[in-house]
Amino acid sequence: SALPVHAFFEDDARPLRPWDLDMAGRLLDWSRQDFLRLSGALLPDSLSRLENAPNWKTLDDLLGHMWQTENMILQRMGAMVDAADMPGDAIGRMQVVRARFQEKLPEWAEADIRIEEFGEKWSPRKALRRVLWHERDHIGQLEGLITHVP
């Protein structure tokens, strides 16, 4: 169900602290490394074998979904990357969007930011949680498609 994705937990309201930023940077880096390593190990037809919906037929489709979702989260926080600032390739777009997210985190730290967009509550801590959860979710999906990663 879509409800947990949109949830705003009590903990989401806590401002980000400097020690949160340190851990956030590591988790974001590790998560991205895992995602790229696994996507690089995919067999050419593996995404077309995905049974779950939405069904990305190509790696580019999945990469597109990744950066678009993260950019949508940035948009909710008022920090979206403009189309004009996007490189032409999906990996490049993922990098630009992630760089913007990591650049914004320190600006959001110690600030009591609460945003309501389209009936959904957002805060820096929720944005961080959603970015990490979303990537981890797709890492799990990729792991399921790969029987052996060298």
N, C-alpha and C positions, 0 to 999 in steps of 0.2 A: 504494500500500500504506500501511497505517496506521503501519508501523514508524518512518519518519523523524519523524512527528509526536510520537511518544512518546520519541524519543531523548533521552538526556542526554549532551551533548557535554562534553568535558574543559573547554572554555571556560565552560560553564554554571556550573561550580563557583566561578569567580572572584567574589569579592564585588563589588557595585556600588560605584563610586567617585564622588566629587562630579562629576567631569567626565562620567561616564556619565549621571548624572542630568540634567545640562544638555542633553546630546544626546537623551536619552530623551524629555524633555519636548517638545523640538522635533519629533522624529519622530512622537510620539503625536499632537501637534496637527496636523501636516501631513497625516498619514494620515487623521485624522478629517475634516479639511476636504475632502480628496479624496473620501472615501467619501460625505459628505453632498452635495457638489456633484454627483457622478455620480448618486446615487440621486434627487436632485431633478430631474435631466435625463431620467430614464427616461420612456418612453412608457407609458401605463397598462397596455398588454398585454405589455410587454417581458418581465416575469418569467415569464409563462405560456409564453413561447417558449423558456425555458431548456431545454436538452436534457440537461444533466448532472444527476446526482442528488447530494444530495437536491434535489428540485425545489420551490423556493419559488414559489407561485402569485401571491403578493402581496408588495408592498414591506414591509408589516407583518410577514409571515412571516420575511422576510430580516432585518429589524431585530430581531425577536424572537430569531432565531438568533444575531445579533451580540452582543446584551447577555447572553444566557444563556451563551454560550461564555466570554465575558470574566468573567462572574460565577463560572462553574465554576472558572476559573483562580484567581480570588480565593479561592474556597472551598478549593482545594488548598493555598493559602498561609495559610489560617486567617483570611481577611479578607472573607468573602462579605457582600454587601449583603442584609439581610433583606427579605423580601417586604413587611413593614410600612413600610419606608423607601422603597419604590418608588412613583414616580408612576404614573398610569394609562396614559400613552401610551408607545409604544415608543421614540421619540426621547428622551423624558425619562428613560426607564430606561437607555438607552445613555449619557446624560450623567452620571447618578448613579453608574453602575458605573465609568465612566472616571474620574470625579472621585475615587472611592474608590481606584482603582488608582494614580492620580497622587499621592494623599495618602500611600499606603503606601510608595511607592518610597524617599523619604528615610528612612523608619523602617527599611527593610531595608538601607540603604546601610552599607557597612563591616562588615556582620554576616555571619558565616559560617553561613548558614542552609541546611540541607539537609533536605528533607522527603520521606518516601516515603509515597505514598497509592495504594492499589489497585495495588501493584507498579510504580508509576511514580515516578521521582525528580523532585523539583522544587527549584528555587532561585529567588531573586529574578531572576537574570539569565535563567534559562530562562522564567520567567513573562513577563518583558518581551519576550523573543524571540518567544514564542508569540502574545502579544497583537498585536505588530506584524505578524508573518507572517500571522496569521489575517485581519486587516483588509486587508492588502495583497493577499491571495489573492482576497478578495471585490471589491476595487477592480478587479483584473484581470478578474474575471467581469463586472462592471458595464460596464467599458470595451468588452468584447466585445459587449455588448447595445446600445451606443450608437454610432451611426455619426457623429453630429455633436453636440458639446457647444458651445453658444454661448459 
